[in-house]
Amino acid sequence: MASTPTIQPRCSLRHHATSPRRSKPCRARVAVAAAATASAAAAAPAASVARESARRTASVASMWRQVQGSHDWDGLLQPLHPVVRDEVARYGELVGACYKVLDADPSSARHMCCKYGKESVLEEAGVAGAGYEVTRYIYATPDVGAAPSTSGRSSWVGYVAVSTDEMTRRLGRRDVLVSLRGTVTQAEWAANLMSALEPARLDARGAHPDVKVESGFLNLYTSSAESAGGMGSCRDQLLREVSRLVTSLSRDHPREDMSVTLAGHSMGSALATLLGYDLAELGLNRDASGRRVPVTVFSFGGPRVGNAAFKDRCDELGVKVLRVANVRDPVTMLPGALLNEGTSGFLAGWGGDRYTHVGVELALDFLRLRDLGSVHDLGAYVSSIKARTCGEAQNAAADGRGGVLARAMEFVEGQRAAAFAWKEAALQMGGLVQTLGLI
């Protein structure tokens, strides 16, 4: 600024007006312009670095509401924010614990139960430092006739836990967690194939008869075994425990913020979504002072759960759902592989309810040709999240076509043009998924 008065006279407009030749630019002005350009060029990457540094140094506590979807993860998924990435992967690992401690040995006296007690289960599952204390185990009882040997028997599907004091300080709020596994038993598989939409009838006054969900998931959620020792249905267990914790914790810690996080894989994500809707619809996500506690679902490889009215009602109630979905995972395209929220063309005029995804999608893209089932594997989901392969069109398949599953998807998509072939295509898709045991 101090040199400006001496520069301007040497480069006046009068010099340009009187000279018949094109004047050369003033050296001082060129130097100033060059310096400004260089400064701007240096500032741009510096600002970018600063923004990225801020993203990386942001703590969960400082942005936990955004991580839980308060703004529908706007600006946090493309690119994937490091804090969101770490939190989603963490919840995925807590769901993975359900598989690691499940006793799947048919000869065991604890068959289809958890191998360990609540005090040690997370440690035995390999997530000892998770920062949660398990408060209750959850059981589901499919009531289906397709698998008489297992129908009506309860199976352990997950747990309810609460963040410890130390973890609460790190998270910036007390977190009530529900973690639910995917399909394991024949009866659960049979229930998954019950793909007809039916009224949910979970609201106390029946005010929303248009809200419909898949009958199989509703069966798993609401059925109870006669010999279950009075524990009730999966729904009864979850509603009692979550509402108890929300009320008691808010009384004991009135100044703490709180969240309810529902995390599940495959079938478990469907149950988690039903629970999120149920809690909000019944108003059980209100603490002792009447404040609304945010409810968030982290769905890993989850199928569609209900119709458009169900999706709209979840939105109205403020239930946030982040769907972590591998674009090559056929389970995320079911039910409603042909008639869904994205259907266009001839089939768009088909009458009746359509299955509709709830929430925001975080897209992954991974495939191992030697292990086609990995497209739905929870461990592969978590690894992909940690590698930050989100929202990109990268494919690990050597043939560049996504392998057998991708070609199966292309076959189903091709059936959209055939007016009367959609039922056959849906059956073939169902057969593919059943053969691979993906749900």
N, C-alpha and C positions, 0 to 999 in steps of 0.2 A: 504494500500500500504506500510506503514512503517514497518509492521510486516513480510512482505514477505521474506526478507533475512534470518530471524531466523527460518522460517517454512521449507524452502526448504532443508537445510542440514539434518534435522531430518527425512525427507521422501525421501531420495535419491534413485536413481535407483540401486546403488551399493548394498544397503541393500537387495533389492529384489533378486539380482543376486546371492548373497552368502548364502542366507538362504535356507535350504532344505525344510522348511515349508512355507506354504502360509502366508505371512506377513499380519498383521492387518492394515487396513487403518489408515493413520495418523489422529489423533484426530483434529489437527488444520485444515487439508484439509477438513475433514468431516464438521467441523464447518463452514468453508468458503463456501463449496458447499451448505450446508443447508441454510446458510444466503442468498446465491445467489438465490436459489430456492424460498425461502420465499419472497425475494424481487421481483422476477419475477412474482410470484403468486399475490402479492399485486399490482404490477404495471398494470397487465392485467385488473382487474376490475376498477382500478383507471383511466386507459386510456379510458375504455368504458364509465365510468361515465362522464369523461371530454368531450368525443365526444357527448354524449347525452345532456350534459349541454349546449354545444355549439349549438346544434340543437335547444334547447328550447329557448335559449337567442338570437338567430339570429332574426333580425328584418325584416319586410317586405321590408323596404327601402334598406337594405343591400343585398337582394337577389331577388328583384322584377322581374328581367329578368328570373331567373330560375322558379319562381312561375308562370310566364306567358308562360313558355314552351320553353325557348330559347334552352335548351338541351333536349327537349321532356320529361321532368320530370324524367330524368335518376337518379336513386338513391334516389328519393324523395317520391316514392309511396310504397315501400316495405322495411322497414316499412314507414308508412305515416308520412312525416315530419310535426311537429306541426304547422309551419307557413303555409304550403300548406293546411293542414287541416282547419285551421282557415279562410284562404282566400276563399277556396272553399265553406265552410259553409256560409260565409258572402255573397258571390254572390248568393247562393241559397236562402237566406233570402230576398235579393233584388228582385229576381224573384218572390218569394212568395207574395211580396207586390202587384203584379199585380192582384192576385186573391182576395185579401182582399178588394180592393177598387173598384172592378168591380160591376156595378149595374146590377144584373141578374134578377131583378124584371120585368116581362113582362108588368106590368101595369104602370111602371114608365116612366116618360117623358124622362128620361136619360137611358133607357134600353140599355144595352150593351155598355155603355159609362162609363168613370171614374166618381165616385161620387164627386170628389174633384178637386180643382184647383191645378196647378203645384206647387204653393208656399207651400201648406200644405199637399200634397198627401203622402209623405213619413212619416210624423208625424202621419197622420190619419191611415196609414197602420201599425203603430207600430214600425217603424224603424227610429224614429226621429233623432237618433244619427248616422245615416249611413254615414254622411259626403259628401253627394252629393246634387247638385241642379238640379232639373228637368228642362230641356230646351224645350222639345217638347213631345207631345203625338203622338203615332203611331196607325194608323187604318189599318185594312185589309179588303178586299172585295172579298170573294169567288165568282167566276163566274161559278156556277155549276147548272145543271138542276134538280139534285136529290132532292133539297129542295126549291121549288119555292117560298115558303112563306118568306124565308130569303135570297135567292140567290140575289146577287147584292147589299145587304145592308152592310154598313161598320160597323165594330165592333172594339172597342178599344182593342188592343192587347199588349200594353206596352208603354214604355217611353224611352227617351234618357236623360242622365244626365251627369254632369261633377263634378269631385271631388272638394270640397272646398279647399281654401288655406291651412287650417289646415290639412285636410285629405291628401292633396298632399304632405305635408311635412312628414306625417306618411308613406305614400306609397312609397315615393322616386321618384314619377313622377306624372304628371297630367293624370288622368284616365278619358277617355271618355267611358261611359257605355251605352250599349243598353240592356234593360231587356224585355223579351218577355214571355208571358204566353202560356199555352197549349190550347187544344181544349175545347170549351164551346158550340158553336152554332151548330145547325143541318147542316148548310151549311159548316161549317169547318169540321165537321165529314164526310160529303159527299165528300169533297175535299180530305180528308185523304185516302179515299178508292180508289182514282184514282191512282193506283199503277203502271201504265205503265211507263217505262223509255222513256224520250224524250230529244232531244238536248236542252241544257240549253240556248244557244244563248244569253248569257249575255256579252260575249266579244265583243268589239266594231267592230272588223273587221271580226268576224266569223272565226277566225283562229283555233278554236278547236271544230269542229263539232262532234268529238267523245266523248266530255264531255256531259254526260246525267244525268238527275236528275228525281225524281219522278214527274209526271205530276201534281198531286194534290198540292204538296208543291209549285211547280213553279206557279201554278194558283193562290194560295193564295198570293204569293210574288209579282206577276206582274199585277194582275187584279185591275181595278179601277172602281168605281161607277160613273154613269153619274151625279148623284146628290150629289157628294162628295165635292162640293164647290171648286173645282179646286185643292184639296190637292194631287190628283194623287194616284198612287198605293202605296202599302206598300213599295215597292222597291224605288219608287221616293222619298217618305218622308224620308226614312232612309239614302239614298245616299246623299240627299241634306243636311240634318242636320249633319251627321257625318263629311262629307267633309268640311262643313262650320266651325264646331268646330275645326277640326284639323288645318285648315288654320288660323283662327282667333286667337286661343290660342297660336299657335307657333309664331305668329307675336307679340302678347302681352307679351309672356314669352319665348323669344328666347333661353334662357339658360336652360330651364326646359326640362327634359325628358318627354315623353308622351307615353301612351299606349291606344289602343282601345280594350275594353273588351266587348264581346257579350255573354250574358248569357240567357239561355232559358230552359224551361221545355217542354218535349214531342214535340208537334207541334212547340212550340217556339224555341226549340233547332234546329229543321230542318230549320226554317227561319233564325236563327242566323248563321248556317253553310253556307247557301246560301249567306247571306250578307257578311260573311267573305271572301268567294271566290270572290264575286262581287267587293268588295272594292279593294282587291289586284289585281284582273285581270284588273280593270280600272285604277289602280295606284292612287286611291283616298286616300290611306293611306300614302301619302307623305305630309310632312309639308311644310311651306312656303319657307324653304331653300332647299327643295328637299330630305330631309332625310326620310328614310322609318320608319314609325311608326309601331311597332309590333301589329299584330292583333291576338287575342286569343279568342277562343270560349270555354265557360264552359257549357257543355251539360248535363242536368239532365234527365235521363230516355228518351233519344232521340232515334228515329228510324234511320234506314239507310236513306240516302238522295239521293245518286247517285251511278254511276257505278265505276269501277276501274279507268277509265280515269279521272273521277271527283276527286277521291281520290289522284291520282298521280299529277294532276294539283294543287290541294290545297297544296300538299307537295312542289312542285316546287316554288310556290308563297310564301312559308313560313308561311302559315296560320296554326296556332297551335290549335289543338282541344283536350281538355281533356273530355272524355266521362265518366261521373259518371253513372254507370249502375248497378242496382240490378240484380244479376244473375237469379232471379226468376220473373223478369219483362218481360212479353212477348212483350211489345212494343219495347224494345231494340233489339228484334230479327226480327223485321219487318221493311220494306217489305223484301222479299227474305228469308222467313223462311226456305226454302228448298234449293234454289239456291243462294248461296252467296259466300263470299271470303273463307269460311271454308268448302265448299262442297267437299266431297271426295267419292270414290267408283264409283258405276255405274253412278250416277247423275253428276259426275265430267265431263263426256264427253258431257253433254247437251250443245248445241250450244247457241249462243246469249250472250247478256250482263248480268252480274250478279251485284246485289246490293253489295256494299262494304262499310264497316264502314270507317270513316275518323278519324285519330288521335290515341291517346293513351287511353286505358281503365283504369279507376279506379274502381275496382270491389267491390261492396257491396253485402251483403247477409242478407236479412231480410224478414220476413213473419209473419203476424198475422192471424191465422186460423179463428178468428171471424170476420176478416175484410180483405177479399182476395184482395179488391181493393187497400189496403195499399201498395202492392208491387210496385205500380206506383205513390203513393202519394208523392208530393214534400216535405211535412213536414216530412214524414218518411225518405226520403232521407237525409234531413238536420240533423235530429236526429241521423241517423246512422253514418254520417260523423263525427259529434261531438263526438260520442262514439268510434270512431276509429275502427270500425268493417270492415276494408277494406282488401280485398284480403284474407279473411279467409273463411273457409268452414263451418262456424257456421250457424245453422238454428234454428229459433224459433219455428218451427212446431213440435208439440208433436209426430206426427206419423213418424218423421224422413224421410219422403219421399217428403217433400215440399208441401204437401196438393194437392188440386185439380189442381191448375195451373201447379205445377211441373209434375203431371201425364199427363196433357194435353201436356206439352212439350215432355214428353217421348213418347206419342202417335205420335206426329209429327216426332220425330226423328226416330221412328220405321218405318215410311213410306218410309224412304230413301231406304230401301231394295226392295220396290215394284216399278217396273219400270213404271207402268201406274197409280199409285195412288197418285202422287204428287199433282195434281190439287185438288183432293178431300180433301187432308190433308190441303192444303193452305186455302181452303174455310172454313174448320172447324176451323182452327186457327183464321181466320178473324171473323168468327161468335162468337168465344169465346171472342175476344177482343171487338167486337162491343157490345155484351151483357153486358159486365162489364163496358163499357164506358171508356176505359183506355186511348185512344189517345186523 
